[in-house]
């Protein structure tokens, strides 16, 4: 299959992004690539690159000592500026179901890595164990472990004798809630522990979605992939200004 990959506007791949399992879109985008197949008027795949999370728990394992601070306010700001200067994250790779299995995802990742915006690139994939496109594109896997909120939820579910896979099925979830009403505040507490899931709690029907996300976090923890190129970041005056403002705002939000 012949593919043409080029930069596109976010609106041009919006219908593809609606198919992604993550409910919250990345907060700060910087590059969108679309993959086009012959005789297809719309993109059959999309890749989104965004600014990185400042406090990723696995970053020390990926880049030992590179982004380690002293804990004070000025150190956090300095590290934030360095993270935003050095790193971008592949935040989404979405492929039209009709074209999966044809190498579209790998081609998108390779296309971006041929000319990345920064010298280091990260990717966090909740389904990375089952869809190794990042490794096939040449990225390196980083060993990860369950984060604190997921470990707490897993232990509590074990004490309550509720299997994590029960949370995925709405009918089984409803039965579990009737039997153990304390499951609802437990899942709400899990969701409040992360900005990415906190917003879902504002919806009246939040429980099934949060329960499914919690189950995925325990049963299929995210896989992390990184790569480094021997290039200098392509940073314009506007890019430097964005990095500085984003680092300052993000640091203040974490205090």
Phi, psi and omega in degrees: 000129178276128180241142171242124183243128180209165177288142180221171174278154181302321181299333182288343180239014184301320181294327176291318182297331178296342179276350184287146184288339180281131184278335183253127180280156179304146187282325187226097183272152176225339179212138174230124176248143175239143177252128184241132178257161179300139176061021175244116184289336182246158179298143179260357178201156180214147175229133180239132177248137184222170173295150185278159168293140185281331188242040180299127187292336184266358186295326179297323177289328181283318183229075188305124175077353186284326186232039181261124181253183180264353178097343180279169186301313182295322178295320179297319179293320180296316179294321179298317178297322180292317178300314182289336176283319189269333196237145162225158183239135171283104190272333180213139166227115184234135180234136175305130182307330181292341186243010178290148182086006180249012178082014182294314180298314179298319180296321178296314180297315179297321180298317179292317184291342175292333179214068183288158180285336181224169184284341178236140181230138178239158174211135178239119185237117178295333180251024184299330180295332186253353181218081190279047183293328183290319176294321179295334179274359175104007180276158184258132179281141178248132179295133180228165178224164177301137177283172189302314184293327179287322177296318179298315179297317181299314180297318182293318177299323179296318178295326180279355182060045176241122179286141180302326182293341177297329184291342183280328183267122185296324180292315177294324177298316179299318178296319181295322180293322177295323181282323182229083182300337180292352178295327182295305177297332178296314179290326177295319178296321177299317181293322182292343184283356180219138179297327182296329180256344183301321183295333182294334182295343179285347180275144181294333182252042187289332192301309182300321182291315179295320179299317180293319178295319179297318178297317179297322181298325181276314186279330182222073182301149184302142173261139184247137180227143180221161173204159182224136178244147179277062180230163172268142179301140176274095188240117175270176177299321178295318180299315180297321179294318178297316181299317182295314181293321180293320180295317181294314181295317182293322179295319180294326180290337182269356182273000000 
